[in-house]
């Protein structure tokens, strides 16, 4: 399964195999005090770091290591 990222440096969409991605979870506390969690996958392709924010369902379904 390939995951599609947008390469900002080269301004085009690229596909990365799911075996080469890592899962990341960004957590923060908002100004109002609530807790916010964002789920993402990261990859490195040709020396360019790629990040894509995904839904929790997709994040849970990926069999990738945590970064």
TIROLO-586296 format. One record per atom (N, C-alpha, C): residue in three letters; atom name; y, x, z. Coordinates in steps of 0.2 Angstrom, whole numbers, padded with zeros to 4 digits, always signed. Layout:
residues N
+-------+-------+-------+-------+-------+
! torpa ! koldo ! north !  east !    up !
+-------+-------+-------+-------+-------+
!   ALA !    CA !     Y !     X !     Z !
...
+-------+-------+-------+-------+-------+
This chain:
residues 67
+-------+-------+-------+-------+-------+
! torpa ! koldo ! north !  east !    up !
+-------+-------+-------+-------+-------+
!   UNK !     N ! -0006 ! +0004 ! +0000 !
!   UNK !    CA ! +0000 ! +0000 ! +0000 !
!   UNK !     C ! +0006 ! +0004 ! +0000 !
!   UNK !     N ! +0011 ! +0003 ! -0005 !
!   UNK !    CA ! +0017 ! +0007 ! -0005 !
!   UNK !     C ! +0022 ! +0003 ! -0002 !
!   UNK !     N ! +0027 ! +0007 ! +0001 !
!   UNK !    CA ! +0033 ! +0003 ! +0004 !
!   UNK !     C ! +0039 ! +0006 ! +0000 !
!   UNK !     N ! +0043 ! +0001 ! -0001 !
!   UNK !    CA ! +0049 ! +0002 ! -0006 !
!   UNK !     C ! +0055 ! +0004 ! -0001 !
!   UNK !     N ! +0058 ! +0009 ! -0002 !
!   UNK !    CA ! +0064 ! +0011 ! +0001 !
!   UNK !     C ! +0070 ! +0012 ! -0004 !
!   UNK !     N ! +0076 ! +0012 ! -0002 !
!   UNK !    CA ! +0082 ! +0013 ! -0006 !
!   UNK !     C ! +0084 ! +0020 ! -0005 !
!   UNK !     N ! +0084 ! +0025 ! -0009 !
!   UNK !    CA ! +0086 ! +0032 ! -0009 !
!   UNK !     C ! +0094 ! +0032 ! -0010 !
!   UNK !     N ! +0098 ! +0032 ! -0005 !
!   UNK !    CA ! +0105 ! +0032 ! -0005 !
!   UNK !     C ! +0108 ! +0038 ! -0009 !
!   UNK !     N ! +0105 ! +0044 ! -0008 !
!   UNK !    CA ! +0107 ! +0050 ! -0011 !
!   UNK !     C ! +0106 ! +0050 ! -0019 !
!   UNK !     N ! +0101 ! +0047 ! -0021 !
!   UNK !    CA ! +0099 ! +0047 ! -0028 !
!   UNK !     C ! +0101 ! +0040 ! -0031 !
!   UNK !     N ! +0103 ! +0035 ! -0027 !
!   UNK !    CA ! +0105 ! +0028 ! -0029 !
!   UNK !     C ! +0099 ! +0025 ! -0033 !
!   UNK !     N ! +0093 ! +0025 ! -0030 !
!   UNK !    CA ! +0088 ! +0021 ! -0034 !
!   UNK !     C ! +0083 ! +0019 ! -0029 !
!   UNK !     N ! +0079 ! +0014 ! -0030 !
!   UNK !    CA ! +0073 ! +0012 ! -0026 !
!   UNK !     C ! +0067 ! +0017 ! -0027 !
!   UNK !     N ! +0064 ! +0019 ! -0022 !
!   UNK !    CA ! +0058 ! +0023 ! -0022 !
!   UNK !     C ! +0052 ! +0020 ! -0018 !
!   UNK !     N ! +0046 ! +0022 ! -0020 !
!   UNK !    CA ! +0040 ! +0019 ! -0017 !
!   UNK !     C ! +0037 ! +0025 ! -0013 !
!   UNK !     N ! +0035 ! +0024 ! -0007 !
!   UNK !    CA ! +0032 ! +0029 ! -0003 !
!   UNK !     C ! +0025 ! +0026 ! +0000 !
!   UNK !     N ! +0020 ! +0030 ! -0001 !
!   UNK !    CA ! +0013 ! +0027 ! +0002 !
!   UNK !     C ! +0014 ! +0026 ! +0009 !
!   UNK !     N ! +0011 ! +0021 ! +0012 !
!   UNK !    CA ! +0011 ! +0019 ! +0019 !
!   UNK !     C ! +0008 ! +0024 ! +0023 !
!   UNK !     N ! +0004 ! +0029 ! +0020 !
!   UNK !    CA ! +0001 ! +0034 ! +0024 !
!   UNK !     C ! +0006 ! +0039 ! +0026 !
!   UNK !     N ! +0012 ! +0039 ! +0023 !
!   UNK !    CA ! +0017 ! +0045 ! +0024 !
!   UNK !     C ! +0023 ! +0042 ! +0028 !
!   UNK !     N ! +0023 ! +0036 ! +0031 !
!   UNK !    CA ! +0028 ! +0033 ! +0035 !
!   UNK !     C ! +0027 ! +0033 ! +0042 !
!   UNK !     N ! +0032 ! +0033 ! +0046 !
!   UNK !    CA ! +0031 ! +0033 ! +0053 !
!   UNK !     C ! +0035 ! +0027 ! +0056 !
!   UNK !     N ! +0033 ! +0023 ! +0061 !
!   UNK !    CA ! +0036 ! +0018 ! +0064 !
!   UNK !     C ! +0041 ! +0020 ! +0069 !
!   UNK !     N ! +0047 ! +0016 ! +0069 !
!   UNK !    CA ! +0052 ! +0018 ! +0074 !
!   UNK !     C ! +0055 ! +0011 ! +0077 !
!   UNK !     N ! +0056 ! +0012 ! +0083 !
!   UNK !    CA ! +0059 ! +0006 ! +0087 !
!   UNK !     C ! +0066 ! +0008 ! +0090 !
!   UNK !     N ! +0071 ! +0004 ! +0088 !
!   UNK !    CA ! +0078 ! +0006 ! +0091 !
!   UNK !     C ! +0079 ! +0000 ! +0096 !
!   UNK !     N ! +0081 ! +0002 ! +0102 !
!   UNK !    CA ! +0082 ! -0002 ! +0107 !
!   UNK !     C ! +0089 ! -0001 ! +0110 !
!   UNK !     N ! +0093 ! -0006 ! +0111 !
!   UNK !    CA ! +0100 ! -0005 ! +0114 !
!   UNK !     C ! +0102 ! -0011 ! +0118 !
!   UNK !     N ! +0107 ! -0010 ! +0122 !
!   UNK !    CA ! +0109 ! -0016 ! +0126 !
!   UNK !     C ! +0116 ! -0017 ! +0123 !
!   UNK !     N ! +0117 ! -0024 ! +0122 !
!   UNK !    CA ! +0124 ! -0026 ! +0119 !
!   UNK !     C ! +0129 ! -0026 ! +0124 !
!   UNK !     N ! +0135 ! -0027 ! +0122 !
!   UNK !    CA ! +0141 ! -0028 ! +0126 !
!   UNK !     C ! +0140 ! -0034 ! +0131 !
!   UNK !     N ! +0137 ! -0039 ! +0129 !
!   UNK !    CA ! +0136 ! -0045 ! +0133 !
!   UNK !     C ! +0130 ! -0044 ! +0138 !
!   UNK !     N ! +0126 ! -0038 ! +0138 !
!   UNK !    CA ! +0121 ! -0037 ! +0142 !
!   UNK !     C ! +0114 ! -0039 ! +0140 !
!   UNK !     N ! +0113 ! -0042 ! +0134 !
!   UNK !    CA ! +0107 ! -0044 ! +0131 !
!   UNK !     C ! +0104 ! -0037 ! +0128 !
!   UNK !     N ! +0097 ! -0038 ! +0128 !
!   UNK !    CA ! +0093 ! -0032 ! +0125 !
!   UNK !     C ! +0091 ! -0034 ! +0118 !
!   UNK !     N ! +0093 ! -0029 ! +0113 !
!   UNK !    CA ! +0091 ! -0030 ! +0106 !
!   UNK !     C ! +0087 ! -0024 ! +0104 !
!   UNK !     N ! +0082 ! -0026 ! +0100 !
!   UNK !    CA ! +0077 ! -0022 ! +0097 !
!   UNK !     C ! +0077 ! -0022 ! +0089 !
!   UNK !     N ! +0077 ! -0017 ! +0086 !
!   UNK !    CA ! +0077 ! -0017 ! +0079 !
!   UNK !     C ! +0071 ! -0012 ! +0077 !
!   UNK !     N ! +0067 ! -0015 ! +0072 !
!   UNK !    CA ! +0061 ! -0011 ! +0070 !
!   UNK !     C ! +0062 ! -0008 ! +0063 !
!   UNK !     N ! +0059 ! -0002 ! +0062 !
!   UNK !    CA ! +0061 ! +0002 ! +0056 !
!   UNK !     C ! +0055 ! +0006 ! +0054 !
!   UNK !     N ! +0055 ! +0008 ! +0048 !
!   UNK !    CA ! +0050 ! +0013 ! +0046 !
!   UNK !     C ! +0054 ! +0019 ! +0043 !
!   UNK !     N ! +0051 ! +0025 ! +0044 !
!   UNK !    CA ! +0055 ! +0031 ! +0041 !
!   UNK !     C ! +0050 ! +0035 ! +0037 !
!   UNK !     N ! +0053 ! +0039 ! +0032 !
!   UNK !    CA ! +0049 ! +0043 ! +0028 !
!   UNK !     C ! +0053 ! +0049 ! +0025 !
!   UNK !     N ! +0050 ! +0054 ! +0023 !
!   UNK !    CA ! +0054 ! +0059 ! +0020 !
!   UNK !     C ! +0051 ! +0060 ! +0013 !
!   UNK !     N ! +0055 ! +0060 ! +0008 !
!   UNK !    CA ! +0053 ! +0061 ! +0001 !
!   UNK !     C ! +0058 ! +0066 ! -0003 !
!   UNK !     N ! +0055 ! +0071 ! -0005 !
!   UNK !    CA ! +0059 ! +0076 ! -0009 !
!   UNK !     C ! +0065 ! +0079 ! -0004 !
!   UNK !     N ! +0064 ! +0080 ! +0002 !
!   UNK !    CA ! +0069 ! +0082 ! +0006 !
!   UNK !     C ! +0074 ! +0077 ! +0009 !
!   UNK !     N ! +0074 ! +0071 ! +0007 !
!   UNK !    CA ! +0078 ! +0066 ! +0008 !
!   UNK !     C ! +0075 ! +0061 ! +0014 !
!   UNK !     N ! +0079 ! +0060 ! +0019 !
!   UNK !    CA ! +0076 ! +0055 ! +0024 !
!   UNK !     C ! +0078 ! +0048 ! +0022 !
!   UNK !     N ! +0072 ! +0044 ! +0023 !
!   UNK !    CA ! +0073 ! +0037 ! +0021 !
!   UNK !     C ! +0072 ! +0033 ! +0027 !
!   UNK !     N ! +0075 ! +0027 ! +0028 !
!   UNK !    CA ! +0074 ! +0023 ! +0033 !
!   UNK !     C ! +0075 ! +0016 ! +0030 !
!   UNK !     N ! +0070 ! +0011 ! +0033 !
!   UNK !    CA ! +0070 ! +0004 ! +0031 !
!   UNK !     C ! +0069 ! +0000 ! +0037 !
!   UNK !     N ! +0074 ! -0005 ! +0038 !
!   UNK !    CA ! +0073 ! -0010 ! +0043 !
!   UNK !     C ! +0068 ! -0015 ! +0041 !
!   UNK !     N ! +0063 ! -0017 ! +0045 !
!   UNK !    CA ! +0058 ! -0022 ! +0043 !
!   UNK !     C ! +0057 ! -0027 ! +0049 !
!   UNK !     N ! +0054 ! -0032 ! +0048 !
!   UNK !    CA ! +0053 ! -0038 ! +0053 !
!   UNK !     C ! +0048 ! -0035 ! +0058 !
!   UNK !     N ! +0047 ! -0038 ! +0063 !
!   UNK !    CA ! +0043 ! -0037 ! +0068 !
!   UNK !     C ! +0035 ! -0038 ! +0066 !
!   UNK !     N ! +0034 ! -0043 ! +0062 !
!   UNK !    CA ! +0028 ! -0044 ! +0060 !
!   UNK !     C ! +0025 ! -0039 ! +0055 !
!   UNK !     N ! +0030 ! -0036 ! +0050 !
!   UNK !    CA ! +0028 ! -0031 ! +0046 !
!   UNK !     C ! +0027 ! -0024 ! +0050 !
!   UNK !     N ! +0031 ! -0023 ! +0055 !
!   UNK !    CA ! +0031 ! -0017 ! +0059 !
!   UNK !     C ! +0024 ! -0017 ! +0063 !
!   UNK !     N ! +0022 ! -0023 ! +0066 !
!   UNK !    CA ! +0016 ! -0023 ! +0070 !
!   UNK !     C ! +0010 ! -0023 ! +0065 !
!   UNK !     N ! +0010 ! -0025 ! +0059 !
!   UNK !    CA ! +0005 ! -0025 ! +0054 !
!   UNK !     C ! +0004 ! -0018 ! +0051 !
!   UNK !     N ! +0008 ! -0013 ! +0052 !
!   UNK !    CA ! +0008 ! -0007 ! +0049 !
!   UNK !     C ! +0003 ! -0002 ! +0053 !
!   UNK !     N ! -0001 ! +0001 ! +0050 !
!   UNK !    CA ! -0005 ! +0006 ! +0054 !
!   UNK !     C ! -0003 ! +0013 ! +0053 !
!   UNK !     N ! +0003 ! +0014 ! +0056 !
!   UNK !    CA ! +0007 ! +0021 ! +0055 !
!   UNK !     C ! +0008 ! +0023 ! +0062 !
!   UNK !     N ! +0009 ! +0030 ! +0063 !
!   UNK !    CA ! +0011 ! +0033 ! +0069 !
!   UNK !     C ! +0018 ! +0032 ! +0071 !
!   UNK !     N ! +0019 ! +0032 ! +0078 !
!   UNK !    CA ! +0026 ! +0031 ! +0080 !
!   UNK !     C ! +0030 ! +0038 ! +0079 !
!   UNK !     N ! +0036 ! +0038 ! +0077 !
!   UNK !    CA ! +0040 ! +0044 ! +0077 !
!   UNK !     C ! +0042 ! +0046 ! +0083 !
+-------+-------+-------+-------+-------+
